[in-house]
Amino acid sequence: MYESLGPYTKNQLNKNVQWSLRKRTYNFDLAEKLINHNDAVIKNVTKNENSEQPKKTFGSITDEDIIKLKMEEKRKITWENKLFLSPLTTVGNLPFRRICKEFGADITCGEMAMCSALLQGAPQEWALVKRHKSEDVFGVQLCANNPHLLTKCGQLLQQECDIDFIDLNLGCPIDLVFKQGGGSGLLCRNRVLESCVRNLSDILHMPMSVKTRTGVYKDENIAHSLAPRFKDWGVSLITIHGRSREQRYTKSANWAYIREVAQAASPLPVFGNGDILSYEDYTNFRELAPEVQGVMIGRGALIKPWIFTEIKEQKLWDISSTERFDIIKKYANYGLEHWGSDNKGVENTRRFLLEWLSFLYRYIPVGVLEQPPQKINERPPFYMGRNELETLMASPSAADWIKITEMLLGKVPDGFHFLPKHKANSYN
Ligand SMILES: Cc1cc2nc3c(=O)[nH]c(=O)nc-3n(C[C@H](O)[C@H](O)[C@H](O)COP(=O)(O)O)c2cc1C
């Protein structure tokens, strides 16, 4: 199964497995057999549908049929009413997820991992499947543009790792991924999408979920028409981010449409995702979309990881600057534990902390707001903190973020420069 990195971290890439992936000797017969079988079925059904002939069944049971797991034989996860921390590239690393778990996140997921790189045994991609022992319901999110890569990866992760579910990324808007037909690019390729979902679901003993957007274009919502098909193809949960690829973060998430998707998917559970930054947002959106079974939270958790506590305790928390600083301090410690406390580990911890600080500064303390709670798409007003630390943590300047890391990790090396990877500022 997995080698453990001490008692706390699972899913370390085993050297023999890495070797066989690099040498291309890992045995993927199971995945290949399944794809050939399923693709023949999909082709035949389509042919029969087109010629309006009665659908054929597929003869006697073959070994392909035997390896196919029926939905009811799969392990199950109770999704209802759970708080799901979004997969978050770069920032949703293991130390950050530990913090969110401590504040009450129920479900966590690794950052999007590219199947092609996992199949090559690339260490930086395998870092994305590591799981902390506190992550009791943990998924890995995969991105690929074809069923071969996905199904092989499903087989590989199932055999080599300890994971509770696999999520298929159908929302990534990045040009490079989209143009090659992965992420939200799969939404435009019906046949390939069907093959990806069916094959991945069939090879897994664990549940699979999909994370999608409303569609590709802003005026062409398609998630509601895909939703019932996802169920037929073997999906256990749909998460829908209520924006199209084209919209990125402009405009508010469309929760009325998220509701339509939940209605169309029923009884398959649907989670809503987009713009939750407070308990008030959470209750408003759940009232707007009562058929939705749970929510996923991304930027809300990056800006205020205690949002999970707020939702569970149904309150707005006027957290002090010292308490906030303690969270950052804890992250630095978790970072050093995870990335190492040698020079390289310290600088990795610093880089990832800086990425997180580029979101954290957007938090506006409850006590300084005229009309709490803060809304995710409102531009923060200029304000002075109630003390020096609160003012420092509100600074949009990378120089001040660096100063914060220096309070915890020592001086930056000479010539140090930092530019955040993600543009966190998308206000209406
Ligand atoms: C920094 C960052 C990284 C993200 N990385 C991923 C990712 O790896 N996979 C994914 O499906 N979505 C990713 N997303 C999208 C979020 O999961 C989520 O769908 C989106 O931010 C909307 O939810 P929110 O309003 O709660 O942030 C990312 C978003 C941000 C801000």
PDBQT file of the ligand as one rigid body, heavy atoms in Angstrom, charges set to zero:
ROOT
HETATM    1  C1  LIG A 501      -5.942  29.899  -5.761  1.00  0.00    +0.000 C 
HETATM    2  C2  LIG A 501      -7.005  29.003  -6.316  1.00  0.00    +0.000 A 
HETATM    3  C3  LIG A 501      -6.678  27.740  -6.769  1.00  0.00    +0.000 A 
HETATM    4  C4  LIG A 501      -7.663  26.891  -7.272  1.00  0.00    +0.000 A 
HETATM    5  N1  LIG A 501      -7.329  25.626  -7.673  1.00  0.00    +0.000 NA
HETATM    6  C5  LIG A 501      -8.301  24.764  -8.058  1.00  0.00    +0.000 A 
HETATM    7  C6  LIG A 501      -8.001  23.407  -8.346  1.00  0.00    +0.000 A 
HETATM    8  O1  LIG A 501      -6.849  22.947  -8.267  1.00  0.00    +0.000 OA
HETATM    9  N2  LIG A 501      -9.022  22.598  -8.735  1.00  0.00    +0.000 N 
HETATM   10  C7  LIG A 501     -10.313  23.067  -8.826  1.00  0.00    +0.000 A 
HETATM   11  O2  LIG A 501     -11.214  22.300  -9.174  1.00  0.00    +0.000 OA
HETATM   12  N3  LIG A 501     -10.615  24.331  -8.548  1.00  0.00    +0.000 NA
HETATM   13  C8  LIG A 501      -9.655  25.181  -8.148  1.00  0.00    +0.000 A 
HETATM   14  N4  LIG A 501      -9.983  26.463  -7.825  1.00  0.00    +0.000 N 
HETATM   15  C9  LIG A 501     -11.397  26.892  -7.854  1.00  0.00    +0.000 C 
HETATM   16  C10 LIG A 501     -12.037  26.690  -6.468  1.00  0.00    +0.000 C 
HETATM   17  O3  LIG A 501     -11.985  25.322  -6.099  1.00  0.00    +0.000 OA
HETATM   18  C11 LIG A 501     -13.508  27.148  -6.424  1.00  0.00    +0.000 C 
HETATM   19  O4  LIG A 501     -14.251  26.391  -7.334  1.00  0.00    +0.000 OA
HETATM   20  C12 LIG A 501     -13.662  28.607  -6.779  1.00  0.00    +0.000 C 
HETATM   21  O5  LIG A 501     -12.681  29.397  -6.144  1.00  0.00    +0.000 OA
HETATM   22  C13 LIG A 501     -15.043  29.135  -6.380  1.00  0.00    +0.000 C 
HETATM   23  O6  LIG A 501     -15.309  28.938  -5.032  1.00  0.00    +0.000 OA
HETATM   24  P1  LIG A 501     -15.097  30.094  -3.923  1.00  0.00    +0.000 P 
HETATM   25  O7  LIG A 501     -15.957  31.261  -4.312  1.00  0.00    +0.000 OA
HETATM   26  O8  LIG A 501     -15.532  29.448  -2.631  1.00  0.00    +0.000 OA
HETATM   27  O9  LIG A 501     -13.656  30.449  -3.953  1.00  0.00    +0.000 OA
HETATM   28  C14 LIG A 501      -9.014  27.334  -7.341  1.00  0.00    +0.000 A 
HETATM   29  C15 LIG A 501      -9.333  28.618  -6.892  1.00  0.00    +0.000 A 
HETATM   30  C16 LIG A 501      -8.355  29.447  -6.370  1.00  0.00    +0.000 A 
HETATM   31  C17 LIG A 501      -8.740  30.818  -5.877  1.00  0.00    +0.000 C 
ENDROOT
TORSDOF 0
